[in-house]
């Protein structure tokens, strides 16, 4: 059985072509609301994350490190300021959080210029209308399934704005589904799992390097992206 046969989402791009595009990826971007959670807010404007998805992100970074010998850029672009997103980013030593960014292409452009990468070297995981401007530009697009927005899904289908649509919705670990799919398509999934389970030298080198990385925060002032200290 091929790895992709284990996944029940819909492939709009063939697994072989996703794997080929994955070779070029240098940055992984995740939307927050509707991706890590169902978008429900508490009175502090916070929407939460879970450890199942957090483990997937760490394993995806490790898998990339095993293959490429370097750390991929990884972080969040969100339309709101969310303390749980900042907590996860700090704990996992994500490279960046762009927050209160309504037009997310502005953040994508800033990210690419800062790190000298091109949009086709970026993978984006998203779920809704405000994400489609970025999905139109990047190299790989992973969309979260949600039965409530069939019109948005059809819009993305018609304009070829997604490569894969998850089987899981945002209440059921869609991030973990995508990270496992990407690890599987790398062809190194058993090595990634075995090295992590053994906590061997390769994983220790990775985690020690990861834990030195600072998280940078950006928001927008007028039309300009600016760095912020939280």
ChimeraX commands (.cxc) that place a marker at each C-alpha (Angstrom):
marker #1 position 0.00,0.00,0.00 radius 0.5
marker #1 position 1.22,3.49,-0.86 radius 0.5
marker #1 position 1.42,5.97,2.00 radius 0.5
marker #1 position -1.13,8.26,0.35 radius 0.5
marker #1 position -3.70,5.45,0.42 radius 0.5
marker #1 position -3.87,5.85,4.21 radius 0.5
marker #1 position -5.25,9.38,3.87 radius 0.5
marker #1 position -8.92,9.97,3.18 radius 0.5
marker #1 position -8.79,13.59,2.06 radius 0.5
marker #1 position -9.09,14.62,-1.59 radius 0.5
marker #1 position -6.03,15.09,-3.76 radius 0.5
marker #1 position -6.45,17.90,-6.30 radius 0.5
marker #1 position -2.81,17.46,-7.24 radius 0.5
marker #1 position -1.43,13.96,-7.55 radius 0.5
marker #1 position 0.61,12.64,-4.61 radius 0.5
marker #1 position 3.61,12.30,-6.93 radius 0.5
marker #1 position 3.37,15.95,-7.96 radius 0.5
marker #1 position 2.89,17.08,-4.33 radius 0.5
marker #1 position 6.01,15.12,-3.42 radius 0.5
marker #1 position 7.95,16.81,-6.25 radius 0.5
marker #1 position 6.78,20.26,-5.16 radius 0.5
marker #1 position 7.60,19.43,-1.55 radius 0.5
marker #1 position 11.27,19.12,-2.50 radius 0.5
marker #1 position 11.32,22.88,-3.15 radius 0.5
marker #1 position 9.57,23.94,0.06 radius 0.5
marker #1 position 11.58,26.09,2.47 radius 0.5
marker #1 position 8.78,27.60,4.56 radius 0.5
marker #1 position 5.58,26.26,6.13 radius 0.5
marker #1 position 2.83,28.77,6.95 radius 0.5
marker #1 position -0.30,27.98,8.96 radius 0.5
marker #1 position -3.43,30.04,9.39 radius 0.5
marker #1 position -4.72,29.90,12.98 radius 0.5
marker #1 position -8.49,30.18,13.39 radius 0.5
marker #1 position -10.26,27.32,11.66 radius 0.5
marker #1 position -7.00,25.41,11.22 radius 0.5
marker #1 position -5.69,24.73,14.72 radius 0.5
marker #1 position -9.21,25.04,16.14 radius 0.5
marker #1 position -12.81,25.55,15.05 radius 0.5
marker #1 position -12.55,29.33,15.30 radius 0.5
marker #1 position -14.60,29.67,18.47 radius 0.5
marker #1 position -13.38,32.48,20.75 radius 0.5
marker #1 position -13.55,33.06,24.46 radius 0.5
marker #1 position -14.05,36.44,26.12 radius 0.5
marker #1 position -10.33,37.21,25.71 radius 0.5
marker #1 position -10.51,36.65,21.94 radius 0.5
marker #1 position -8.53,33.42,22.34 radius 0.5
marker #1 position -9.00,30.25,20.32 radius 0.5
marker #1 position -6.99,27.24,21.43 radius 0.5
marker #1 position -4.66,24.59,20.02 radius 0.5
marker #1 position -4.09,20.96,20.91 radius 0.5
marker #1 position -1.05,18.79,21.49 radius 0.5
marker #1 position -1.90,16.37,18.68 radius 0.5
marker #1 position -1.34,19.11,16.10 radius 0.5
marker #1 position 1.68,20.49,17.96 radius 0.5
marker #1 position 3.39,17.10,17.78 radius 0.5
marker #1 position 2.70,16.97,14.05 radius 0.5
marker #1 position 4.35,20.34,13.46 radius 0.5
marker #1 position 7.46,19.34,15.38 radius 0.5
marker #1 position 7.72,16.07,13.46 radius 0.5
marker #1 position 7.30,17.89,10.15 radius 0.5
marker #1 position 10.19,20.20,11.01 radius 0.5
marker #1 position 12.30,17.23,12.08 radius 0.5
marker #1 position 11.49,15.39,8.86 radius 0.5
marker #1 position 12.57,18.44,6.85 radius 0.5
marker #1 position 15.77,18.70,8.90 radius 0.5
marker #1 position 16.58,15.03,8.30 radius 0.5
marker #1 position 16.14,15.45,4.57 radius 0.5
marker #1 position 17.61,18.89,3.93 radius 0.5
marker #1 position 20.07,19.28,6.82 radius 0.5
marker #1 position 18.60,22.67,7.73 radius 0.5
marker #1 position 15.63,24.17,9.54 radius 0.5
marker #1 position 12.62,25.12,7.49 radius 0.5
marker #1 position 11.01,28.46,8.24 radius 0.5
marker #1 position 7.72,27.82,10.03 radius 0.5
marker #1 position 5.06,30.02,11.56 radius 0.5
marker #1 position 1.59,31.51,11.65 radius 0.5
marker #1 position -0.23,34.22,9.72 radius 0.5
marker #1 position -3.50,35.23,11.34 radius 0.5
marker #1 position -6.03,38.00,11.08 radius 0.5
marker #1 position -6.28,38.48,14.85 radius 0.5
marker #1 position -4.06,38.72,17.90 radius 0.5
marker #1 position -4.42,35.47,19.79 radius 0.5
marker #1 position -2.52,34.69,22.98 radius 0.5
marker #1 position -2.75,30.92,22.47 radius 0.5
marker #1 position -1.10,31.25,19.05 radius 0.5
marker #1 position 1.71,33.23,20.62 radius 0.5
marker #1 position 2.07,30.65,23.39 radius 0.5
marker #1 position 2.41,27.78,20.92 radius 0.5
marker #1 position 4.79,29.74,18.72 radius 0.5
marker #1 position 7.07,30.56,21.65 radius 0.5
marker #1 position 7.01,27.04,23.04 radius 0.5
marker #1 position 7.70,25.41,19.68 radius 0.5
marker #1 position 10.24,28.08,18.68 radius 0.5
marker #1 position 8.38,28.95,15.49 radius 0.5
marker #1 position 10.21,31.51,13.41 radius 0.5
marker #1 position 7.39,34.02,13.02 radius 0.5
marker #1 position 3.87,35.07,13.87 radius 0.5
marker #1 position 2.16,37.67,11.68 radius 0.5
marker #1 position -0.99,38.84,13.46 radius 0.5
marker #1 position -3.86,41.24,12.81 radius 0.5
marker #1 position -3.04,40.86,9.13 radius 0.5
marker #1 position -6.25,41.08,7.12 radius 0.5
marker #1 position -4.62,41.00,3.68 radius 0.5
marker #1 position -2.33,38.04,4.17 radius 0.5
marker #1 position -0.44,38.44,0.90 radius 0.5
marker #1 position 1.25,41.43,2.53 radius 0.5
marker #1 position 2.71,39.10,5.16 radius 0.5
marker #1 position 3.72,36.56,2.52 radius 0.5
marker #1 position 5.61,39.21,0.58 radius 0.5
marker #1 position 7.36,40.40,3.74 radius 0.5
marker #1 position 8.29,36.83,4.71 radius 0.5
marker #1 position 9.73,36.05,1.28 radius 0.5
marker #1 position 11.74,39.27,1.15 radius 0.5
marker #1 position 13.10,38.82,4.66 radius 0.5
marker #1 position 14.26,35.25,4.12 radius 0.5
marker #1 position 15.19,35.47,0.44 radius 0.5
marker #1 position 12.71,32.85,-0.70 radius 0.5
marker #1 position 10.08,32.83,-3.42 radius 0.5
marker #1 position 6.34,32.12,-3.02 radius 0.5
marker #1 position 6.67,28.78,-4.82 radius 0.5
marker #1 position 8.99,27.70,-1.99 radius 0.5
marker #1 position 6.17,28.18,0.56 radius 0.5
marker #1 position 3.53,25.71,1.75 radius 0.5
marker #1 position 0.34,27.18,3.22 radius 0.5
marker #1 position -2.36,25.45,5.29 radius 0.5
marker #1 position -5.64,27.37,5.42 radius 0.5
marker #1 position -9.41,27.17,5.66 radius 0.5
marker #1 position -11.37,30.20,4.51 radius 0.5
marker #1 position -11.96,33.24,2.33 radius 0.5
marker #1 position -9.26,35.55,3.72 radius 0.5
marker #1 position -6.61,32.93,2.97 radius 0.5
marker #1 position -7.25,32.53,-0.74 radius 0.5
marker #1 position -5.07,35.44,-1.81 radius 0.5
marker #1 position -2.05,33.62,-0.34 radius 0.5
marker #1 position -3.19,30.24,-1.70 radius 0.5
marker #1 position -3.15,31.75,-5.20 radius 0.5
marker #1 position 0.55,32.56,-4.90 radius 0.5
marker #1 position 2.33,29.77,-3.00 radius 0.5
marker #1 position 3.84,26.48,-4.12 radius 0.5
marker #1 position 1.67,24.06,-2.10 radius 0.5
marker #1 position -1.81,24.61,-0.63 radius 0.5
marker #1 position -3.49,22.42,2.00 radius 0.5
marker #1 position -7.11,23.34,2.73 radius 0.5
marker #1 position -9.11,22.26,5.80 radius 0.5
marker #1 position -12.41,20.51,5.11 radius 0.5
marker #1 position -15.51,22.17,6.51 radius 0.5
marker #1 position -19.03,21.09,5.46 radius 0.5
marker #1 position -20.40,24.56,6.32 radius 0.5
marker #1 position -18.69,26.38,3.42 radius 0.5
marker #1 position -19.26,24.43,0.19 radius 0.5
marker #1 position -19.25,27.65,-1.86 radius 0.5
marker #1 position -15.76,28.57,-0.66 radius 0.5
marker #1 position -14.56,25.05,-1.40 radius 0.5
marker #1 position -16.04,25.19,-4.91 radius 0.5
marker #1 position -14.43,28.58,-5.49 radius 0.5
marker #1 position -11.05,27.13,-4.51 radius 0.5
marker #1 position -11.65,24.05,-6.66 radius 0.5
marker #1 position -12.61,26.04,-9.74 radius 0.5
marker #1 position -9.55,28.27,-9.46 radius 0.5
marker #1 position -7.14,25.45,-8.53 radius 0.5
marker #1 position -6.27,27.02,-5.18 radius 0.5
marker #1 position -5.70,23.79,-3.28 radius 0.5
marker #1 position -3.58,20.70,-3.74 radius 0.5
marker #1 position -5.16,18.68,-0.94 radius 0.5
marker #1 position -8.42,18.96,1.03 radius 0.5
marker #1 position -8.29,17.32,4.44 radius 0.5
marker #1 position -10.64,14.56,5.54 radius 0.5
marker #1 position -10.53,15.92,9.10 radius 0.5
marker #1 position -12.16,19.20,9.96 radius 0.5
marker #1 position -10.55,21.70,12.30 radius 0.5
marker #1 position -12.18,20.06,15.33 radius 0.5
marker #1 position -10.46,16.77,14.52 radius 0.5
marker #1 position -6.74,17.42,14.06 radius 0.5
marker #1 position -6.56,18.59,10.46 radius 0.5
marker #1 position -3.06,19.97,11.09 radius 0.5
marker #1 position -1.87,16.54,12.19 radius 0.5
marker #1 position -3.40,14.99,9.08 radius 0.5
marker #1 position -1.50,17.36,6.81 radius 0.5
marker #1 position 1.80,17.02,8.66 radius 0.5
marker #1 position 1.57,13.23,8.59 radius 0.5
marker #1 position 0.74,13.31,4.88 radius 0.5
marker #1 position 3.77,15.48,4.13 radius 0.5
marker #1 position 6.04,13.30,6.25 radius 0.5
marker #1 position 4.69,10.23,4.48 radius 0.5
marker #1 position 5.21,11.67,1.01 radius 0.5
marker #1 position 8.81,12.49,1.92 radius 0.5
marker #1 position 9.52,8.76,1.89 radius 0.5
marker #1 position 11.30,9.07,5.24 radius 0.5
marker #1 position 8.43,8.59,7.64 radius 0.5
marker #1 position 9.80,5.46,9.31 radius 0.5
marker #1 position 13.19,7.11,9.84 radius 0.5
marker #1 position 11.51,10.21,11.26 radius 0.5
marker #1 position 9.43,8.21,13.72 radius 0.5
marker #1 position 12.26,5.86,14.72 radius 0.5
marker #1 position 14.74,8.66,15.37 radius 0.5
marker #1 position 12.21,10.56,17.48 radius 0.5
marker #1 position 11.22,7.49,19.46 radius 0.5
marker #1 position 14.88,6.64,20.12 radius 0.5
marker #1 position 15.70,10.27,20.92 radius 0.5
marker #1 position 18.97,9.62,19.13 radius 0.5
marker #1 position 21.80,11.96,18.16 radius 0.5
marker #1 position 20.02,13.17,15.02 radius 0.5
marker #1 position 16.92,14.19,16.93 radius 0.5
marker #1 position 18.91,15.73,19.78 radius 0.5
marker #1 position 20.86,17.87,17.31 radius 0.5
marker #1 position 17.60,18.97,15.73 radius 0.5
marker #1 position 15.83,19.81,18.98 radius 0.5
marker #1 position 18.83,21.63,20.40 radius 0.5
marker #1 position 19.01,23.75,17.26 radius 0.5
marker #1 position 15.25,24.32,17.20 radius 0.5
marker #1 position 15.29,25.49,20.80 radius 0.5
marker #1 position 17.76,28.27,20.00 radius 0.5
marker #1 position 15.42,29.86,17.47 radius 0.5
marker #1 position 13.68,33.09,18.48 radius 0.5
marker #1 position 10.09,33.78,17.53 radius 0.5
marker #1 position 9.62,37.09,15.72 radius 0.5
marker #1 position 6.29,38.93,15.76 radius 0.5
marker #1 position 4.96,41.22,13.08 radius 0.5
marker #1 position 1.80,43.20,12.58 radius 0.5
marker #1 position 0.71,45.95,10.20 radius 0.5
marker #1 position 0.73,49.72,10.55 radius 0.5
marker #1 position -1.17,51.26,7.67 radius 0.5
marker #1 position 0.19,49.34,4.70 radius 0.5
marker #1 position 3.53,48.50,6.29 radius 0.5
marker #1 position 4.53,45.34,8.13 radius 0.5
marker #1 position 6.35,46.22,11.36 radius 0.5
marker #1 position 8.17,44.12,13.97 radius 0.5
marker #1 position 6.63,44.03,17.45 radius 0.5
marker #1 position 7.85,42.87,20.84 radius 0.5
marker #1 position 5.22,41.18,22.97 radius 0.5
marker link #1:1,2 radius 0.2
marker link #1:2,3 radius 0.2
marker link #1:3,4 radius 0.2
marker link #1:4,5 radius 0.2
marker link #1:5,6 radius 0.2
marker link #1:6,7 radius 0.2
marker link #1:7,8 radius 0.2
marker link #1:8,9 radius 0.2
marker link #1:9,10 radius 0.2
marker link #1:10,11 radius 0.2
marker link #1:11,12 radius 0.2
marker link #1:12,13 radius 0.2
marker link #1:13,14 radius 0.2
marker link #1:14,15 radius 0.2
marker link #1:15,16 radius 0.2
marker link #1:16,17 radius 0.2
marker link #1:17,18 radius 0.2
marker link #1:18,19 radius 0.2
marker link #1:19,20 radius 0.2
marker link #1:20,21 radius 0.2
marker link #1:21,22 radius 0.2
marker link #1:22,23 radius 0.2
marker link #1:23,24 radius 0.2
marker link #1:24,25 radius 0.2
marker link #1:25,26 radius 0.2
marker link #1:26,27 radius 0.2
marker link #1:27,28 radius 0.2
marker link #1:28,29 radius 0.2
marker link #1:29,30 radius 0.2
marker link #1:30,31 radius 0.2
marker link #1:31,32 radius 0.2
marker link #1:32,33 radius 0.2
marker link #1:33,34 radius 0.2
marker link #1:34,35 radius 0.2
marker link #1:35,36 radius 0.2
marker link #1:36,37 radius 0.2
marker link #1:37,38 radius 0.2
marker link #1:38,39 radius 0.2
marker link #1:39,40 radius 0.2
marker link #1:40,41 radius 0.2
marker link #1:41,42 radius 0.2
marker link #1:42,43 radius 0.2
marker link #1:43,44 radius 0.2
marker link #1:44,45 radius 0.2
marker link #1:45,46 radius 0.2
marker link #1:46,47 radius 0.2
marker link #1:47,48 radius 0.2
marker link #1:48,49 radius 0.2
marker link #1:49,50 radius 0.2
marker link #1:50,51 radius 0.2
marker link #1:51,52 radius 0.2
marker link #1:52,53 radius 0.2
marker link #1:53,54 radius 0.2
marker link #1:54,55 radius 0.2
marker link #1:55,56 radius 0.2
marker link #1:56,57 radius 0.2
marker link #1:57,58 radius 0.2
marker link #1:58,59 radius 0.2
marker link #1:59,60 radius 0.2
marker link #1:60,61 radius 0.2
marker link #1:61,62 radius 0.2
marker link #1:62,63 radius 0.2
marker link #1:63,64 radius 0.2
marker link #1:64,65 radius 0.2
marker link #1:65,66 radius 0.2
marker link #1:66,67 radius 0.2
marker link #1:67,68 radius 0.2
marker link #1:68,69 radius 0.2
marker link #1:69,70 radius 0.2
marker link #1:70,71 radius 0.2
marker link #1:71,72 radius 0.2
marker link #1:72,73 radius 0.2
marker link #1:73,74 radius 0.2
marker link #1:74,75 radius 0.2
marker link #1:75,76 radius 0.2
marker link #1:76,77 radius 0.2
marker link #1:77,78 radius 0.2
marker link #1:78,79 radius 0.2
marker link #1:79,80 radius 0.2
marker link #1:80,81 radius 0.2
marker link #1:81,82 radius 0.2
marker link #1:82,83 radius 0.2
marker link #1:83,84 radius 0.2
marker link #1:84,85 radius 0.2
marker link #1:85,86 radius 0.2
marker link #1:86,87 radius 0.2
marker link #1:87,88 radius 0.2
marker link #1:88,89 radius 0.2
marker link #1:89,90 radius 0.2
marker link #1:90,91 radius 0.2
marker link #1:91,92 radius 0.2
marker link #1:92,93 radius 0.2
marker link #1:93,94 radius 0.2
marker link #1:94,95 radius 0.2
marker link #1:95,96 radius 0.2
marker link #1:96,97 radius 0.2
marker link #1:97,98 radius 0.2
marker link #1:98,99 radius 0.2
marker link #1:99,100 radius 0.2
marker link #1:100,101 radius 0.2
marker link #1:101,102 radius 0.2
marker link #1:102,103 radius 0.2
marker link #1:103,104 radius 0.2
marker link #1:104,105 radius 0.2
marker link #1:105,106 radius 0.2
marker link #1:106,107 radius 0.2
marker link #1:107,108 radius 0.2
marker link #1:108,109 radius 0.2
marker link #1:109,110 radius 0.2
marker link #1:110,111 radius 0.2
marker link #1:111,112 radius 0.2
marker link #1:112,113 radius 0.2
marker link #1:113,114 radius 0.2
marker link #1:114,115 radius 0.2
marker link #1:115,116 radius 0.2
marker link #1:116,117 radius 0.2
marker link #1:117,118 radius 0.2
marker link #1:118,119 radius 0.2
marker link #1:119,120 radius 0.2
marker link #1:120,121 radius 0.2
marker link #1:121,122 radius 0.2
marker link #1:122,123 radius 0.2
marker link #1:123,124 radius 0.2
marker link #1:124,125 radius 0.2
marker link #1:125,126 radius 0.2
marker link #1:126,127 radius 0.2
marker link #1:127,128 radius 0.2
marker link #1:128,129 radius 0.2
marker link #1:129,130 radius 0.2
marker link #1:130,131 radius 0.2
marker link #1:131,132 radius 0.2
marker link #1:132,133 radius 0.2
marker link #1:133,134 radius 0.2
marker link #1:134,135 radius 0.2
marker link #1:135,136 radius 0.2
marker link #1:136,137 radius 0.2
marker link #1:137,138 radius 0.2
marker link #1:138,139 radius 0.2
marker link #1:139,140 radius 0.2
marker link #1:140,141 radius 0.2
marker link #1:141,142 radius 0.2
marker link #1:142,143 radius 0.2
marker link #1:143,144 radius 0.2
marker link #1:144,145 radius 0.2
marker link #1:145,146 radius 0.2
marker link #1:146,147 radius 0.2
marker link #1:147,148 radius 0.2
marker link #1:148,149 radius 0.2
marker link #1:149,150 radius 0.2
marker link #1:150,151 radius 0.2
marker link #1:151,152 radius 0.2
marker link #1:152,153 radius 0.2
marker link #1:153,154 radius 0.2
marker link #1:154,155 radius 0.2
marker link #1:155,156 radius 0.2
marker link #1:156,157 radius 0.2
marker link #1:157,158 radius 0.2
marker link #1:158,159 radius 0.2
marker link #1:159,160 radius 0.2
marker link #1:160,161 radius 0.2
marker link #1:161,162 radius 0.2
marker link #1:162,163 radius 0.2
marker link #1:163,164 radius 0.2
marker link #1:164,165 radius 0.2
marker link #1:165,166 radius 0.2
marker link #1:166,167 radius 0.2
marker link #1:167,168 radius 0.2
marker link #1:168,169 radius 0.2
marker link #1:169,170 radius 0.2
marker link #1:170,171 radius 0.2
marker link #1:171,172 radius 0.2
marker link #1:172,173 radius 0.2
marker link #1:173,174 radius 0.2
marker link #1:174,175 radius 0.2
marker link #1:175,176 radius 0.2
marker link #1:176,177 radius 0.2
marker link #1:177,178 radius 0.2
marker link #1:178,179 radius 0.2
marker link #1:179,180 radius 0.2
marker link #1:180,181 radius 0.2
marker link #1:181,182 radius 0.2
marker link #1:182,183 radius 0.2
marker link #1:183,184 radius 0.2
marker link #1:184,185 radius 0.2
marker link #1:185,186 radius 0.2
marker link #1:186,187 radius 0.2
marker link #1:187,188 radius 0.2
marker link #1:188,189 radius 0.2
marker link #1:189,190 radius 0.2
marker link #1:190,191 radius 0.2
marker link #1:191,192 radius 0.2
marker link #1:192,193 radius 0.2
marker link #1:193,194 radius 0.2
marker link #1:194,195 radius 0.2
marker link #1:195,196 radius 0.2
marker link #1:196,197 radius 0.2
marker link #1:197,198 radius 0.2
marker link #1:198,199 radius 0.2
marker link #1:199,200 radius 0.2
marker link #1:200,201 radius 0.2
marker link #1:201,202 radius 0.2
marker link #1:202,203 radius 0.2
marker link #1:203,204 radius 0.2
marker link #1:204,205 radius 0.2
marker link #1:205,206 radius 0.2
marker link #1:206,207 radius 0.2
marker link #1:207,208 radius 0.2
marker link #1:208,209 radius 0.2
marker link #1:209,210 radius 0.2
marker link #1:210,211 radius 0.2
marker link #1:211,212 radius 0.2
marker link #1:212,213 radius 0.2
marker link #1:213,214 radius 0.2
marker link #1:214,215 radius 0.2
marker link #1:215,216 radius 0.2
marker link #1:216,217 radius 0.2
marker link #1:217,218 radius 0.2
marker link #1:218,219 radius 0.2
marker link #1:219,220 radius 0.2
marker link #1:220,221 radius 0.2
marker link #1:221,222 radius 0.2
marker link #1:222,223 radius 0.2
marker link #1:223,224 radius 0.2
marker link #1:224,225 radius 0.2
marker link #1:225,226 radius 0.2
marker link #1:226,227 radius 0.2
marker link #1:227,228 radius 0.2
marker link #1:228,229 radius 0.2
marker link #1:229,230 radius 0.2
view
